[in-house]
């Protein structure tokens, strides 16, 4: 993507994502945007993701066989990086779950399923968590991390409530600090399908008030779960009050900054470097500006030399195409200099006449 996707020209690599490389690019109006370049070994982004606003995708750009996603650019990390330092305190895990459920609700408003897993949850530098809706429409069970797959999906039954199951698995792991399902292969399939689920209250007794909510979120029958992500979010607000409550976004931001300080600093430096790159005269062209264009840019920055020059109305003189337009010499003539020149000429003429008469 060295030449960019017209009219977006890449400047800096912000970070590597599971879906590909996120570049900081310059938009035609001079603002900085993110252009996500898909990995070659992954299917291209599906057009429907342009409507979800979950990962703030504005549009898809590029030819159909190589679609890139144009997204808002901001420092962020994936949830997996945040959980690498251990489980979240209950109030912070409660904030994470509420953000995830509301992000799912916005995706479901557009009829889009988003299997929740750590690499699909983005936590911004502002302490807000969002579910990534970018990806291929033909995403398979194995490609979406099997341990987050709802039981009905093992039989290829699709339902928006399957995302609530995966959100419950993610929440359990954020609270406990280890996977809900630690099996592999067919043993993992059997565990998801029919084996009793571990209870969070058996691992952390102080979290026993959260067990009824988790039981409903992780019900194997979709009909026993919440009807929607918004209904689950409303019920979660009530359930969290019986535990440690829900941390504010400000408090969550402090925790996120502390755990991912190095990653955020590197991305902020990349954004700062990109902001210092001047806007090109023709951003949709990879060719350097011509000499004439560079001279015009310099002359335009000089401005008028005096107030009289600024007030003078320029004479309309058409220039050939591609020529450099400067002020006409008559536009630069000062009236006082004209009178001085005439006076000097008259004095010289008189002195010359007198010398000829004397001789």
Protein Blocks (a to p, Z undefined) as FASTA:
>chain_A
ZZopafbdcfbdfbdcfkbccdddddfkopacddddddfkbccddfklmmnomnopabdc
djfklccddddddddddfklmmmnopcdfklmmmmmmmmmmmmmmmmmnopacdddfklc
ccdfkopacddfbdcfklcfklnopklpcfklmnopacfklmmmmmmmmmmmmmnopafb
lcehjllmmmmmmpccddfklmmmmlmmmmmmmmmmmpfblklmcfbfklmmmmmmmmmm
mmnojadfklmmmmmmmmmmmmmmmmmmmmmmmmmpccdfblmbcbdcdfklmmmmmmmm
nopabfklmmpccddddddehiacdddfklmpcfklmmmmmmmmmmmmmmmmmmmmmZZ
